[in-house]
Amino acid sequence: MMAIWDQLSPALQNWALLVLLSLPALVIGAVVLRGFAPWPLVRAMIWRFRWTNALFVLLIAISMGIGIGLLAQERGLRRGTAQAADKFDLIIAAPGSELTMMMASVYLQPTNVPLLGGPLFHEIITHDHVDIAAPLAFGDSYQGAPVVGTTAEFARYLSDDQIAGRIFETSQEAIAGAHVPLVLGDQFVPAHGVGDAAEDGVHEAALTVVGRMSATGTPWDKSILVPVESVWETHGLANGHRYEDGDRIGPPFDPEYFPGTPAIIVRAKALWANYALRSEFTRAGESMAFFPGAVLTRLYGVLGDMRQAMSALALVTQGLVAASVLTGLLLLVGRFQRQMALLRALGAPNRFIFAFIWSYAAFLMVIGAVLGLMVGQGATIILSRILTARTDILIEAPLAWPEFHFVAGFVTLASLLALGPAAILTRKPIVTALRS
């Protein structure tokens, strides 16, 4: 059976799962309603208690919408973080935590890490299999935007060469990210440090914005790229070149005048070469090389477990909401149990009363579930915007198959729970119901 399932396309698997989750509800409805048409009575009941019914439907829709929104964000966050790391094939750094270095290099989270020296960088950039090797230098910021030192080649690669204006050509020029509040021609003085630790007035040299990157949907949209020489010189270090070279920027760097870099971003000439480079530059006590995608995969494994827990928790929550609503419906239906008893006394079979009560309860919960999809769509849009603003990672989480599966599972659960009030009210003796 599993072999057949694995041979199906993803679309067929999703459709099959949707049908399997919905099938119990359809079977229950077919059995309960067989031979009866209680819909006129259901419509009358809905209209008679329309405001109470609307409140029940709204409660279900809101709870469903919040659950759907939260589940969709996990998928959107996974997609957004993967997109942010797409340009970072291989990172070489000093031995330590791969996660810490990935957060610093890819997502620009401030951290203190050891530096790699000039001889190692020279060995990397001159390697036959290396297409791009770019040092990164951190430590400064401007109005919360991190100032990152790198090379012109990496700036073009990061932005797909979509830069308004031009690339920097001297150590006094900079390129602003798409969301940085600077325009071409603006001058600024970086603060020393990032975030709450930033100190103004420490540096004096002003930088001029000569280019702006197009939006990438990554934290680099709120960064300012400068020549790596600018960061080194600002902190009183050598700039990677001999004095007689003048104010030149970019590689080749002289290993003797290379102050160090916390991370080197490497792009290989061929896909297979990435693995060879990772093996070659993973050296005990000297350097580590890792794929950000592999680190994200491990994180996604944790997120996957969290998603399963969240899905189970959301389904249990929806079950509790449905049970609460059914309890309210039981009390509501109890208000006209005399009418139901009178119908039974006039010859209406218990199965008809059972079908009516089940149809009434199931209808309200199905409508609430459908409206919950709409509320969920709105919730995902709001949550995506909040997370995008907080993380600087473009997060988009449109509704997908998992959310429809979740709703189908809830509808089946609701159809099962609706059997309870129907069974309770039809088992009550007619005489007792007429006297109540």
C-alpha positions in Angstrom: 0.0 0.0 0.0 2.8 2.4 0.9 4.5 1.6 -2.4 1.4 2.7 -4.3 1.1 5.8 -2.2 4.7 6.8 -2.9 4.1 6.5 -6.6 1.4 9.1 -6.6 2.2 12.7 -7.4 2.1 15.2 -4.6 -1.1 16.7 -6.0 -2.8 13.3 -6.0 -1.6 12.6 -2.5 -3.0 15.8 -1.2 -6.4 15.2 -2.9 -6.4 11.7 -1.6 -5.7 12.8 1.9 -8.4 15.5 1.7 -10.9 12.9 0.6 -9.9 10.5 3.3 -10.2 13.2 6.0 -13.6 14.2 4.7 -15.0 10.7 4.0 -16.1 9.9 7.6 -18.2 13.1 7.7 -19.8 12.3 4.4 -20.6 8.7 5.5 -22.1 9.9 8.8 -24.2 12.5 6.9 -25.4 9.9 4.4 -26.4 7.4 7.1 -28.1 10.0 9.4 -30.0 11.7 6.6 -31.0 8.6 4.7 -34.7 9.0 3.8 -35.2 12.4 5.5 -35.1 16.0 4.5 -35.0 18.1 7.7 -33.7 21.3 5.9 -36.9 23.4 6.2 -36.9 22.8 9.9 -33.2 23.5 10.1 -33.7 26.9 8.2 -36.5 27.8 10.6 -34.3 27.0 13.6 -31.4 29.0 12.2 -33.6 32.0 11.6 -35.4 31.8 14.9 -32.1 31.9 16.9 -30.1 33.8 14.3 -28.0 35.9 16.7 -27.1 33.0 18.9 -26.3 31.0 15.8 -24.1 33.8 14.5 -22.2 33.9 17.8 -21.5 30.2 17.6 -20.3 30.4 14.0 -18.1 33.4 14.8 -16.5 31.6 17.7 -15.7 28.6 15.5 -14.4 30.8 12.7 -12.1 32.8 14.9 -10.6 29.8 16.7 -10.2 28.0 13.3 -8.6 31.1 11.7 -6.1 31.6 14.5 -5.1 27.9 14.3 -4.7 28.1 10.5 -2.7 31.3 10.7 -0.2 29.9 13.2 0.2 26.7 11.2 0.7 28.6 7.9 3.4 30.8 9.5 5.7 27.8 10.1 5.7 27.1 6.4 6.2 30.8 5.5 9.0 31.1 8.0 10.7 28.0 6.5 10.4 29.3 3.0 11.6 32.8 4.0 14.7 31.6 5.9 15.6 29.3 3.0 15.3 32.2 0.5 17.5 34.4 2.7 20.2 31.7 2.7 20.0 31.0 -1.0 23.0 33.1 -2.0 25.2 31.5 0.7 26.4 28.2 -0.7 29.4 27.7 1.7 30.6 29.6 4.7 34.1 29.2 6.1 34.8 30.5 9.6 36.8 29.9 12.7 35.9 26.7 14.6 32.8 27.1 16.7 29.1 27.0 16.4 27.8 26.6 12.8 24.4 28.0 13.9 26.0 31.1 15.4 28.1 31.8 12.3 25.1 31.2 10.1 23.0 33.7 12.1 25.8 36.3 11.9 26.7 35.8 8.2 23.3 35.2 6.7 20.9 36.9 9.0 23.3 39.6 10.2 22.8 38.9 13.9 25.6 40.6 15.9 28.0 38.2 17.6 31.7 38.1 18.7 33.7 35.3 17.0 37.4 34.6 16.2 38.9 35.8 12.9 40.4 34.0 10.0 43.9 35.2 8.9 45.2 36.4 5.6 47.1 33.2 4.5 43.9 31.1 4.8 41.9 33.7 2.8 44.6 33.8 0.2 44.5 30.0 -0.1 40.8 30.0 -0.5 40.5 32.8 -3.1 43.2 31.3 -5.2 41.8 27.8 -5.1 41.1 26.4 -8.6 37.5 25.5 -7.7 36.5 28.9 -6.1 34.5 31.3 -8.2 33.8 33.9 -5.5 35.4 34.3 -2.0 34.3 37.3 -0.1 35.3 38.3 3.4 32.8 39.9 5.7 33.5 42.5 8.4 31.0 43.6 11.0 31.0 45.9 14.0 29.4 49.2 12.9 25.9 50.4 12.2 23.8 53.4 11.2 20.4 54.0 12.7 20.1 50.3 13.4 21.2 49.2 10.0 24.4 47.0 10.2 27.3 48.2 8.2 28.9 45.2 6.5 32.3 45.3 4.9 32.8 43.1 1.8 33.8 43.2 -1.8 32.2 44.7 -4.9 32.0 41.3 -6.4 29.9 39.9 -3.5 27.7 43.0 -3.6 26.9 42.4 -7.2 26.3 38.7 -6.6 24.1 39.3 -3.5 21.8 41.8 -5.4 21.9 39.9 -8.8 23.6 43.1 -10.1 20.4 45.0 -9.5 21.9 48.2 -8.1 20.6 51.7 -8.7 23.5 54.1 -9.1 26.8 52.3 -9.1 29.0 50.0 -7.1 31.5 51.5 -4.6 34.9 52.3 -6.0 36.7 53.8 -3.0 36.7 53.1 0.8 34.6 56.2 1.4 31.6 55.0 -0.6 28.7 52.7 0.3 25.7 50.8 -1.1 22.4 51.0 0.9 20.0 48.2 1.2 16.5 48.6 -0.2 15.0 49.4 3.2 17.7 51.7 4.5 16.5 55.3 4.9 19.3 56.7 2.7 19.3 57.9 -0.9 22.0 58.4 -3.5 24.3 61.1 -2.5 23.6 61.0 1.3 26.5 61.1 3.6 26.6 59.3 7.0 29.0 58.5 9.8 28.7 54.9 11.1 28.2 54.3 14.8 30.5 51.9 16.6 28.7 48.7 17.5 25.3 47.3 16.6 21.9 47.6 18.4 21.8 48.9 22.0 25.6 48.8 22.1 26.0 51.3 19.3 28.1 54.4 20.2 27.9 57.6 18.1 30.9 59.9 17.8 33.5 57.2 17.9 34.2 57.3 14.2 34.7 60.5 12.2 35.0 59.4 8.5 31.8 60.0 6.6 30.7 57.6 3.9 28.7 58.6 0.7 25.9 56.5 -0.6 26.6 55.8 -4.3 24.2 52.9 -4.9 21.1 51.2 -3.6 20.4 47.5 -3.9 17.0 46.2 -5.1 14.9 44.3 -2.5 16.0 40.8 -1.8 13.5 39.8 0.9 16.4 39.1 3.3 17.9 40.9 6.3 20.4 42.4 3.9 17.7 44.8 2.7 18.4 46.7 6.0 22.1 46.6 5.7 24.7 49.0 4.3 27.5 47.5 2.3 30.9 49.1 2.3 34.3 48.0 1.1 35.8 45.7 3.7 38.9 48.1 3.7 36.6 50.8 5.0 35.7 48.8 8.1 39.3 47.8 8.7 40.6 51.4 8.4 37.8 52.8 10.6 39.0 50.6 13.4 42.7 51.5 13.0 43.7 48.3 11.2 45.6 47.6 8.1 43.4 47.6 5.0 44.7 44.4 3.4 47.0 46.2 0.9 50.5 47.6 1.1 50.9 51.4 1.6 52.3 51.9 -1.9 49.1 50.5 -3.4 47.3 53.6 -2.4 43.5 53.7 -1.8 42.7 50.6 -3.8 39.9 48.2 -2.7 39.1 44.6 -3.3 41.2 41.5 -3.9 43.9 40.5 -4.2 44.7 41.1 -0.6 48.2 40.9 0.8 48.2 38.1 3.5 50.7 40.1 5.6 48.3 43.1 5.7 45.1 41.2 6.0 43.6 42.0 9.5 41.2 39.1 9.6 37.6 38.3 8.9 35.0 36.4 10.9 33.5 34.7 7.8 34.3 34.0 4.2 31.4 33.5 1.8 32.4 31.0 -0.9 30.8 30.2 -4.2 32.3 27.3 -6.1 32.6 27.0 -9.9 30.6 23.7 -9.8 28.1 22.2 -7.4 30.3 19.1 -6.6 33.2 21.4 -5.8 31.3 22.7 -2.8 31.7 19.4 -1.0 35.3 19.2 -1.9 35.9 22.7 -0.5 34.0 21.9 2.6 36.1 18.8 3.2 39.4 20.6 2.4 38.8 23.7 4.6 37.4 21.9 7.6 40.5 21.8 9.6 40.8 21.0 13.3 41.7 24.1 15.3 42.0 26.3 12.2 38.7 26.6 10.3 35.4 25.1 9.7 33.4 25.0 6.5 29.6 24.3 6.4 26.6 24.6 4.3 23.9 27.0 5.7 21.3 24.8 4.0 22.4 21.8 6.1 22.1 23.9 9.3 18.7 25.0 8.2 17.7 21.4 7.5 18.4 20.5 11.1 16.4 23.5 12.2 13.6 22.5 10.0 13.6 19.1 11.6 12.9 20.8 14.9 10.3 23.0 13.3 8.7 20.0 11.7 8.4 18.4 15.2 7.0 21.7 16.4 4.5 21.8 13.5 3.2 18.3 14.4 2.8 19.3 18.0 1.1 22.6 17.0 -1.2 20.7 14.6 -2.2 18.2 17.3 -2.7 21.0 19.8 -4.7 23.1 17.3 -6.9 20.1 16.5 -7.5 19.4 20.2 -8.3 23.1 20.7 -10.8 23.0 17.9 -12.3 19.8 19.4 -12.7 21.6 22.7 -14.3 24.6 20.9 -16.6 22.3 19.0 -17.5 20.5 22.2 -18.3 23.8 23.9 -20.4 24.9 21.0 -22.3 21.6 21.0 -23.0 22.0 24.7 -24.4 25.4 23.9 -26.4 24.0 21.1 -27.7 21.2 23.4 -29.0 23.8 25.8 -30.5 25.8 22.9 -32.2 22.9 21.4 -33.5 22.0 24.9 -35.5 25.2 24.8 -37.8 23.7 22.2 -37.7 20.1 23.3 -41.5 20.3 23.8 -42.0 21.0 20.1 -39.7 18.1 19.3 -41.7 15.9 21.7 -44.9 17.0 20.1 -43.6 16.0 16.6 -42.7 12.7 18.0 -46.1 12.3 19.6 -47.7 13.1 16.2 -45.8 10.3 14.6 -42.4 11.8 13.6 -39.9 9.0 13.9 -37.0 9.4 16.3 -34.6 9.1 13.4 -36.1 12.3 11.8 -35.6 14.2 15.1 -32.1 12.8 15.3 -31.4 13.8 11.7 -32.8 17.3 12.3 -30.7 18.0 15.4 -27.5 16.5 13.9 -28.0 18.6 10.7 -28.5 21.8 12.7 -25.4 21.3 14.8 -23.2 20.0 11.9 -24.4 22.9 9.6 -23.3 25.6 12.0 -19.9 24.0 12.6 -19.2 23.5 8.9 -20.1 27.1 8.1 -17.8 28.1 11.0 -15.0 26.0 9.5 -15.4 27.5 6.0 -15.5 31.0 7.4 -12.4 30.0 9.5 -10.5 29.6 6.2 -11.3 33.2 5.4 -10.3 34.4 8.8 -7.2 32.3 8.6 -6.2 33.9 5.3 -6.5 37.3 7.0 -4.6 36.1 10.0 -1.7 34.8 7.8 -1.4 38.2 6.1 -1.3 40.1 9.4 1.1 37.6 11.0 3.3 37.5 7.9 3.6 41.3 7.9 4.5 41.4 11.6 7.1 38.6 11.3 8.6 40.3 8.2 8.9 43.6 10.1 10.5 41.9 13.1 12.9 39.5 11.3 13.6 41.5 8.1 12.9 38.2 6.2 10.2 38.3 3.6 7.6 35.8 4.9 4.7 34.9 2.7 2.3 32.2 3.9 -0.7 31.7 1.5 -3.1 29.0 2.4 -2.1 25.6 1.1 -3.0 21.9 1.4 -2.2 21.5 5.1 -4.7 24.1 6.0 -7.4 22.5 3.9 -6.6 19.1 5.5 -6.9 20.7 8.9 -10.4 22.0 8.1 -11.4 18.7 6.7 -10.3 17.0 9.9 -12.2 19.4 11.9 -15.4 18.9 9.9 -15.1 15.2 10.4 -14.6 15.7 14.2 -17.5 18.1 14.3 -19.8 15.6 12.5 -18.9 13.0 15.1 -19.4 15.3 18.1 -22.8 16.4 16.6 -24.1 12.9 17.2 -24.0 13.5 20.9 -26.7 16.2 21.3 -28.9 14.4 18.8 -28.7 11.1 20.7 -29.3 12.8 24.1 -32.5 14.7 23.0 -34.1 11.8 21.1 -33.7 9.4 24.0 -35.6 11.6 26.4 -39.2 10.2 27.0 -41.9 12.0 25.2 -44.1 12.6 28.3 -41.1 14.0 30.2 -40.2 16.3 27.3 -43.9 17.5 27.0 -44.0 18.3 30.8 -40.7 20.2 30.9 
